[in-house]
Amino acid sequence: MSSSMFFGTWYSIIPPLLAIILAFVTKEVYSSLFIGAFLGAFLYANFNLWGTFDTFFTMMEKNLDIKVIIFTLMLGMIAVLLKKSGGSQAYGKFALQKLKTRKSSLFATALLGIIIFIDDYFNCLTIGSVMRPVTDKNKISRAKLAYLIDSTTAPICIIAPISSWAAVISSYVPKESPIPGFQLFIKTIPFNLYAFLTIFTVLYLIVIGFDFGLMEKHERNAEAGDLFTDHAEDFKESEKECENSRGTISDLVFPIIILVFCSVGGMIYTGLLNGGTTVAEAFSKCDSPVSLIFGTFITMLVMFIYYTSRKVLTFKEYTDSFSEGIKAMTPAVLILTLAWTLKGITTALGLGNFIGSFMTDSILMSSFTPLILFLISVFVSFSTGTSWGTFAILVPLAVLLFKDPSQQEMMIISVSAILAGSVCGDHVSPISDTTIMSSAGAQCYHMNHVSTQMQYALIPLVGCIIGYIVAGYTKNWAISLLVGLIVVLLEIHIIKWKKERKMKDIN
């Protein structure tokens, strides 16, 4: 494919922005992603119709991550097997005895998300499978479940030294860096304000029992018995109750333990094969998708032996779960495929070059550098739907700008701001893979999740804006984080005060 005359120009931002705008306006994500990607291909092909067709499908082929798709489909099969075995049902009954209130269920879901920090995809789909029966019984909306999953996925992975994310970020640090990749990642953790502020926001809102905006509408409907608010028909098939009196709690817990153990083991093993000498180094060099596929494959074999030998499931019921699991995950796979295609086309159009053209030394060499890099990262990640792609564009640039030994502190803060902004933009983007997977894990209509989460994500976003201004001047993570937390608390209580005042005026 020939180079486009629009490469590195402002035109490169039009396709993803169009897709995002259409998704919000039409509330329909498939056609929005397709139109955005097709327009991008049209620009890349310089308005040549055959070239547009060729570009579209070539980019789809190049950017399709078949390993992630296989993992997603296999985890969908596992979710169906857990339900068919009666394990989910038995766990739901048990959990309801322990988690008798909505607040306790919300806490359990959030804490599980924090504990499972190995990989974002693993987090999204596993937590949904485990906690859906509990949150459903306690009348928590699917939009709220998706928010809890999404807000404890990337934010926790980005500050976990032992995760697939640590490996990717370390790999983006240039060899010329005065601080090696993994060490630099460790040093960025205290300054990653968005991760800490998001997790704090989630837990604090649960503690005070407060909802606002569109989420309040979804939660109110859930309390009245409508978990979906709209588009419930999209999940009718997967929501059918699977009554199986032979199922026990172990039919859910045992496979999940096998899944976690084998996935972690696979990561360590592939990391050692790739040259790692310690556990931490193995995680930084692991092949995450292959490890996750290995974990799901072994889990399915164990489930077959465990279920059929005890006659919890017949052989036919076991094999029927394959097609049912694939069917349940087909919407997520379709959205992921179109999102990856759009990301590939946007990259080919030179969005990174366009953004880089604005980042002059005079702008970056100031106390406002962390804030500027944070906002640029939010914009790029939101527009492209990929935090990892944003890391790849901006992390090397920040490292090379501050490679002088006397500027190492500013380099650490700047890279932290890029990581935080990338996660923030990815968090609120309707075309982000983790946002899509969170919707799939919660079995929530995608645009319901996006529209409710965006309002909540603005709270830590504002806290980060103030926090990174402070970080640029003080270069102290404790002061910056404290200021960010104070800003978040003020925001929440101002919103709460306005809501209460409005209710008084109505009454």
N, C-alpha and C positions, 0 to 999 in steps of 0.2 A: 504493500500500500504506500502510495506517495505521501509526502509531507503536505500538511494542510496550510493554506495561506492564512488560516486563522490561528495557527499555533502560537501559544504564548500571549494571545490578545485577550481583551475583556470578553470576547465571544465565548471563551472556554468556560465561563461561569454560567452562561445562559441555560444549557441543558439541565444541569442538576437543580438550579433554582426553579426552572419551569416545572420540573417533576414534583418538587416540594410544594410549590404553590398550587398546582393542580390537585395534589393529594389532599390538601386542606380544603380546597374549594369543592371538589367533587366527592370527597370522602371515599374515593375509590383508588386504591394504590396500584393495581395492576396496569391499568391503562395509563396512569400518570407516569409510572416508570418507563413504560414502553415508549410513550410519546417523547419523554425527555431523552432516552437513549437513541431513538430514531433521529431526532433533531440533531443530536451530537454527531451521529454518523453522517448525516447530511452535510453538516459543516465540515467535518473531517475530510469528506470526499469532494469538497469544493463544489457542491450542488450537483454532482454527477449521480444519477439515479442508480445505475448498476453498482457504482462504487459505494453508494450508501448501503445497498443491500449486502454487498460483500463485506463492508466494514462492520456492519451490525453483527453478523453471524461469526465473523472472524474474531471480533472482540469478545463475543459470548464464549466462543471456544477457548480463547486464551485465558480468560479470567474466571472460568468456571472451576471452582475448587471441588473436584469430585470426592475428595476424602471427607470434606465437611458434609457434603450431601449424603454420602454413605453413612456417616456417623449419625446424622440427623434422622435418617430413615430407620436405622437400627434402633435408635433410642425411642422412636415412635412405636416400633414393634414391642420393645420392652415395656413401655407404658401400657400398651394394650394387654400384654401378658399379665402385668401386675393387677390390672383391673379384672381380667377374666378369672384369674386364680382366686379372687376374693380377698387377696392380700390388702389391696387399697381399702376395700370395704371394712375389713377387720381392723386395719390401722385407724381408719376414720372413727370407728366406734370406740376404740381404745383411747384415741387422742381426745375425743370429746369428753371422756371422763376426767381427763387431766387438764384439757384446755377448754374450760366451760364458758369462757367469755370471748368476745370478739378481740379484746385487747390482748389476751394471752395468745390467741391464734396469730395475731399480727406480729407479736414479739417472736413467737416460735419460727415464723416464716422468715422474718428479717435476720434472726440469729443463725438460722440454717444457711442463709445466703452468705453471711459473713464467714461462717465456718468452712464452706465449700469454696475455696479460693483457687483451686487448681487451674481451671480454665473457664472462660466466659460461656462458651457454648454448653459445656457440661453443666455449669451452674444453672443456666436458663432452663434447660429441659428437665433436669433432674428435680429441681425444687418444685417445678410445676406439677410433676407427676406425684411427688410425695405429699405436697401440702394442699392440692386442690380439693380432695375429699374433706379435709378439715375446714378450710376457709368456706367451702360451699355450705357445710352444715351450720357454720356460725354466721351465715348470711353476709359474707364479705364479697364485694363485687369483683368480677374478673378484672376490671380495670385497676382496682387497688392491688390485687394479687400481682398483676403484670408490673405495676410500679415498684412493688417491693422486690420482685425478682430483678428487674432492670437496675434498680438503684443499689443493689448489693452484688452486682455482677462485675462490670468494668471498674467501678470505684474501689472494690476490694482487690481485684486482680492487679490494678496498677500500683498498689502499695504492698503487694505480697512478693517477697524475694523468691519464694518457691512457687512459681507459676509459669505458664507458657508465655505470658506477657513479658516477664522479666527477660526471657530468652530473646524475644523479638526486639525489644528496646535496646538491649545490650548489643545486638547485631548491627543496629543502625548508627552506633557511635564510631566515627572514623578512627583509623589506626593512629592518626596523628594526635589524637586526644591525649593530654597530659594525665588524664585519669582513665584507666581501663573501663570498658563498657559496663561490666557487672558492678564494679565499685561505684561508678557514676550513678547507676540506677539506685543503688542503696542510699547514696547521699541525697538523692532527689526526694526520697520518701517524706521526710519531715516538711518539705515545702510544697507538697502536693495538696494544696488547699481544697480543691474541688472534691477529691476523694473523701477527706475527713469531714468537710462541711455537709456533703450529701448524706453520708452515713449518719451524722449527727441529726440532720433534718428528719430523716426517716424515723429514727428512734424517738426523737423529741415529740414529733407529731403523734406518735403512738401513745406516748406517756400522757400527754394532755388531752388525747382523744379529739383531735381537731381535724376537720376537713373543710376545704373551701373550693370555690370555682366549680368546674365540671365534675371533679371527683366527688364533691358533695352530692351532686345529683345522682351519680352512679351508686354511691353508698346508700342513699335514701331509697332508691329503687330496689337495691339488694335486700334491705331490711324488710321491704314489702314483698319479697319473694322473686324479684326479677334480677338475676345476677348479671345479665348482659346489657340491659337497657335497650339495645337494638342489635340487629344481626344475630339474634339467638339461633335462627334457622341454620346458620353456617356450621353450627356445632351439634346439631341434633343427633347425628349418627354417633359421634364420639361420646355423647353424654348419656347414652342409654345405660341404664343400670345393669350391671352384670352380677346377678345374685348367685353366689356360690358359697353354700354353707360349709363346704369343706375347707375353705381358705382360712388361714391364720395370720397373725401379725408377722410371723417369720417368713411368710410367702412374699412379703414386701421388703422387710428389713434385710433378710439374708441376701437377696439379689443385689440390693443397693450397696451392701458392704463389699460384695464381690466386685461390683462395678468400680467402686472407689479404689479398692485395693489393686485391682488389675490395671486400672488406668494410671494410677501413680507408679506402680511397678513398671509399666510400659514406658513411662516418661523417663524414669531413672535408667532403665536398660538402654533405651535408644540414645540417651545422653551419654552414657558410658561408651557406647559404640562410636559415638561422634567425637570422642576424645576427652570426655569429662573424667576427672580423677576423684572428685568428691561429690557428695549428694547435691550440694548447692550448684556446683559446676555442671553436674549432669542435667539438672533442671534447665540451666541456661543454654544447654546444647541439645535438648531433646527434640524429637519429632512429635509434636503435640497431636496433630490429626491422626497419625498412624497409631499412636499410643491409645487414643480414645476409641478408635475402631477395634483395636485389640481388646480393650476393656469390655466393650459392648458385645463383641463376638464370644469371648469366654463366658460372659454373664448369660448370654442366650443359651449356650451349651449347658451350663449349670442349671438354668431354669428348666430346660427340657428334662434333664435327669431328675431334678428335685420335684417337679410337678407331676410328671407321668409316673414315676415310681411310687408316688403316694396317691396316685389316681385323683389328684386335684384337677388335672386337665387330661383330656384324651389327646392322642396324637393329632387328630383332625382339628381339634380346638386350638392346639398349639400352632399348627401350620397356617390355619385361617388367620391367626393374629398377624402374620407377615403382611398380607395384603391390606388388612385393616389399619395397621400401623403406618404403612406407606400412604394410604389414603388420607389419614389424619394429618400427615406432615406435608402433603402435596402443596397446599397453599403457601406454607413457609418456604418450601424449596423453589416454587415459582417466583416468589418475591425476591428471594436471595439471588436467583439466577439473573433476573432483570436488574437488580441493584448492582451486582458484580459487573454486568455488561455496561451499565451507565458509568460506573467507577472507572472501568478500563478506557472507555471512550473519552471521559473527562481528562484522564491522565495523558492520553494520546494527544489531546488538544493543547496540552502544555499548561494546565492550571498551575502547576508548581512553579513554572518559569514566570507566569503572570504575577503570582504572589511575590516571588523573589525579587521582581523588578521594583517593588515598593520598599524593600527592606534595605535601605541605605545605611552606611556606617553612622551617619549623623543622627539618624532616628534611633538606632539601636544602642549607641554608646551613651546612655543616660540612665538616670534612676527610674525612668518609666519603662525601661526595656522589658522587665517581666510582664507588666500590664499589656504592653503592645503585642508581645509574643503570645500572651494568653488569648487576647481578642482575635488575633490573626488565626490562631489554631482553632478557636471556636468556629470562626467563619468557614475555614477550609474543611474541617471535619463535618460540620453541619451540611455543607454544600455537596460534599462527596460521599458522605455516609460511612466514612472509614477513619477510625482513629489511627490504625496502624499505617495507613497510607500517609496520614498527616505527620506521624512520627518520622517516616522515611524522608519527607520533604524538608521538615524544619529542624529536626534534632541535629543532623550533620552541620547545618548552617550555623546554629547557635554554638556548637562545639568549636568550629573553626574560627568564629568571630572572637571567642574568648579563650583561645589556646595559650595565651601568655600566662605563665605561672602566677603572676600578680592578679589575674582576673578570674581565678578558678572559682571563687565564691559566687561571682556574678554568673559564671557559666552554669553552676549547679542550680541556682535560682531560676535562670532562664530556661534551662532544660525542663525543670519542674513545671514551670508555667506552660510550656509547650505540651507536656504530658497531660496536665490538668485541663487545658483548653481543648485538647483533642478528645479527651473522654467526655467533656461537657458537650461539645458539638455533636459527637456521636450519640450521646445520651438523648438528645432532643430531636435528632434527625429521623424523619419517617423512612428514609432509605438506608438506615444503618442496619447491618446484619444482626447486631446484638439486640437492637430494638425489635426487629422482626422475630428473632428467636425467643425473646421474652413474651411477645404476644402469643407465639406458638406454644410455649411452655405453660402459659396461663389459660390457653384456649380462649383467648380474648380477641375480639375484632380489632384488627391492627390500628385503625385510625382512632378508635376509642382509647386505646392505650397511649397513642402519640399525643392526642389533644389533652388528655388529663395529666399526663406526666410533664408536659412542657410547662404548665403553670407552676408545678411544684419545683421543677429544676431551676426556675428563675431565682428562687430564694438563695441557694448556694452560689449561683452565678454572680449575683450582686455582692455577696460576701467575698467572693474571690476578687472582684474588681477592686474593692477597697483593700483587701488583704495584700494584693500584689503591689499596690502603690506603697503600702507600708514596708513590704519586703524589699522593694527597690531602694528605699532610703535606709532602713535599719539593718538589712541583711541578717535578720534574726527570725528564725522560723517560729519560735514560741510567741513572740509579740505579734507576728503576722497572723498566726492561727487564732490567737486570742481575740484580736480585732475582728477577724472574720466571723468567729463564733458570736461575738456581741452583735454584729450587724445582722446575722441570721436570726438571733433571738428577737431583736427589735422588729425585723420584718414580720416575723410570725405573729407577734403580739399586736402590731399595728393592724395587720389584716384581721386578726381576731377581734380587736377593739372595734374596727369599722363594721364588721359583720354584726356584732352584738348591738352596736348603736343603730344600725339599719333595722334590726329586728324590733328594737324598742320603738322606733319611729313608726313602723308598720302597725304595731300593737297600740 
